[in-house]
Amino acid sequence: MSQRLDDLRRTLEQVLAAARAEPELADSVVAPRINIRNKIALIFDALRRQGRMDFRDLLRRARSRLEVVVSFLAVLELIKQHQVQARQENLFDEIEIIPGAEWKPDQEVELELEFDE
């Protein structure tokens, strides 16, 4: 289990390093609202359609470093709730997000989260 978390962390670090830093703006701009529930919905949708999702693909969809972090937190929350598993066949292979023991394809996205968004 520890190796999988290390692989997840390593992939997160690689994507964050490759992500462009937010440009400095002279005027204040309101950033789009990004929340964990939306990312969970995206993961659920992919699992319903494809039965799996590449962790790196999830992170590549992010448009900012903040969105990468929120995506990572969504995966960790789903792993904690046994909704998904992170699977890696061999060392350095892609990490797949697959349905976990508590996964039900017809379930609602509204999960109990232990924190406020």
C-alpha positions as CSV (number, residue, x, y, z in Angstrom):
1,M,0.0,0.0,0.0
2,S,2.8,2.4,0.9
3,Q,4.4,1.8,-2.6
4,R,1.2,2.8,-4.3
5,L,0.9,6.0,-2.3
6,D,4.6,6.8,-3.1
7,D,3.8,6.2,-6.8
8,L,0.7,8.5,-6.6
9,R,2.8,11.2,-4.9
10,R,5.6,10.8,-7.5
11,T,3.2,11.2,-10.4
12,L,1.6,14.3,-8.7
13,E,5.1,15.8,-8.2
14,Q,5.9,15.2,-11.9
15,V,2.7,16.8,-13.1
16,L,3.1,19.8,-10.8
17,A,6.7,20.3,-12.0
18,A,5.5,20.3,-15.6
19,A,2.5,22.6,-14.9
20,R,3.1,26.2,-15.7
21,A,3.1,28.6,-12.8
22,E,0.2,31.0,-12.6
23,P,1.0,34.2,-14.5
24,E,1.1,37.3,-12.5
25,L,-1.6,39.7,-13.4
26,A,-1.7,43.4,-12.9
27,D,-5.5,43.3,-12.2
28,S,-7.3,41.0,-9.9
29,V,-9.0,38.1,-11.7
30,V,-11.3,35.7,-10.0
31,A,-10.1,32.1,-10.5
32,P,-12.7,29.5,-11.6
33,R,-14.1,27.6,-8.6
34,I,-12.6,24.1,-8.4
35,N,-13.9,21.7,-5.9
36,I,-13.4,18.1,-4.9
37,R,-17.0,17.1,-5.6
38,N,-16.7,18.1,-9.3
39,K,-13.5,16.0,-9.6
40,I,-15.2,13.1,-7.9
41,A,-18.1,13.4,-10.4
42,L,-15.5,13.4,-13.3
43,I,-13.9,10.2,-11.9
44,F,-17.3,8.5,-11.4
45,D,-18.3,9.4,-15.0
46,A,-15.0,7.9,-16.4
47,L,-15.5,4.7,-14.3
48,R,-19.1,4.4,-15.5
49,R,-18.1,4.8,-19.2
50,Q,-14.7,3.0,-19.3
51,G,-14.5,1.0,-16.1
52,R,-11.1,2.6,-15.4
53,M,-9.2,5.9,-15.6
54,D,-5.5,6.7,-15.9
55,F,-4.3,8.8,-13.0
56,R,-1.9,10.8,-15.2
57,D,-4.8,11.6,-17.6
58,L,-6.8,12.9,-14.8
59,L,-4.0,15.2,-13.7
60,R,-3.2,16.3,-17.3
61,R,-6.8,17.6,-17.7
62,A,-6.1,20.2,-15.0
63,R,-5.6,23.7,-16.2
64,S,-3.7,24.9,-13.1
65,R,-1.6,23.6,-10.3
66,L,-4.5,24.1,-7.9
67,E,-6.7,21.9,-10.1
68,V,-3.9,19.2,-10.1
69,V,-3.9,19.3,-6.3
70,V,-7.7,19.1,-6.0
71,S,-7.8,16.2,-8.4
72,F,-5.2,14.4,-6.3
73,L,-7.2,15.1,-3.2
74,A,-10.3,13.7,-4.8
75,V,-8.6,10.4,-5.7
76,L,-7.2,10.1,-2.1
77,E,-10.7,10.7,-0.7
78,L,-12.2,8.0,-3.0
79,I,-9.5,5.6,-2.0
80,K,-10.1,6.3,1.7
81,Q,-13.9,5.6,1.2
82,H,-13.1,2.4,-0.8
83,Q,-14.9,3.8,-3.9
84,V,-11.8,3.3,-6.0
85,Q,-8.4,1.6,-6.0
86,A,-5.1,2.7,-7.5
87,R,-3.6,-0.1,-9.4
88,Q,-0.2,-0.4,-11.0
89,E,0.8,-3.6,-12.7
90,N,4.6,-3.1,-12.7
91,L,7.0,-0.6,-11.3
92,F,6.9,2.6,-13.3
93,D,3.7,1.5,-15.2
94,E,0.8,3.9,-15.5
95,I,-1.4,4.1,-12.4
96,E,-5.0,3.1,-13.1
97,I,-7.9,4.2,-11.0
98,I,-10.4,1.3,-10.9
99,P,-13.6,0.6,-9.0
100,G,-13.1,-0.3,-5.3
101,A,-15.0,-2.5,-2.9
102,E,-17.7,0.1,-2.2
103,W,-18.2,1.2,-5.8
104,K,-21.7,1.0,-7.2
105,P,-22.1,2.3,-10.8
106,D,-25.5,3.8,-10.2
107,Q,-24.6,5.6,-7.0
108,E,-25.0,9.3,-6.6
109,V,-21.9,11.5,-6.6
110,E,-22.9,13.1,-3.3
111,L,-20.6,11.4,-0.8
112,E,-20.1,12.2,2.8
113,L,-16.9,14.3,3.0
114,E,-15.2,14.9,6.4
115,F,-14.5,18.5,5.5
116,D,-16.1,21.6,4.1
117,E,-15.2,22.7,0.7
